[in-house]
C-alpha cells in the first residue's frame, strides 16, 4: 500500500476563519475503525460477562486460557492473552478468590506457581462459552464462513504488521 491511498485516509476540514487543514478521515481509516469496533465489542462483552456471570472479560479470557492450557505459569499466560503479567496476576488472584482457579507452587519460591481451573471454574467456563458463542454469532451476523476466514486472515496480517512497527 503506497502513497496512492493517502487521499483516501485524509480529508480537509474547516479550522476557523475560513482556513482549512488536512487530517485523518476517521470514517475511512481502518485503524480507527478497528479500534472503535474493538472498544464497542469489549464494552458490550465486558458488561454482559459482569452482569450475567460476575466476572470481567479479562477473567473470561483467563478461564479460556486455563481451560486450553492447565498448569500454566503467569509468564506463559501473559503473552498468550495479550496482557502484562501484572494484569494476568490480578485476574488469576480474583479467579482464585472466587474459587474458580487455583495454583500449585513449584519449587521453593512461592511466586513460581502453575495455575489451573477448579471444577467450579470449568463449570463457569462451559456456561460462559455457550453465551459467548451466541454473542459471536450476533456480532458476525451477515458474514459467511468464508468472510470470517478472510477477516481473521486480515486481522492476523494487520497484527503482524503492527508488531513490526518501530517503537
CORPE-V382845 format. One record per run of one state. SS is the DSSP state (h for helix, s for strand, l for the rest). FROM is the first residue (numbers start at 1). LEN is the number of residues. If there is no record, write none. Layout:
ss=SS from=FROM len=LEN
ss=SS from=FROM len=LEN
This chain:
ss=l from=1 len=2
ss=h from=3 len=7
ss=s from=10 len=7
ss=l from=17 len=2
ss=s from=19 len=6
ss=l from=25 len=1
ss=h from=26 len=3
ss=l from=29 len=1
ss=h from=30 len=24
ss=l from=54 len=3
ss=h from=57 len=12
ss=l from=69 len=3
ss=s from=72 len=1
ss=l from=73 len=1
ss=h from=74 len=8
ss=l from=82 len=3
ss=h from=85 len=13
ss=l from=98 len=3
ss=s from=101 len=5
ss=l from=106 len=7
ss=s from=113 len=5
ss=l from=118 len=1
ss=h from=119 len=21
ss=l from=140 len=5
ss=h from=145 len=19
ss=l from=164 len=4
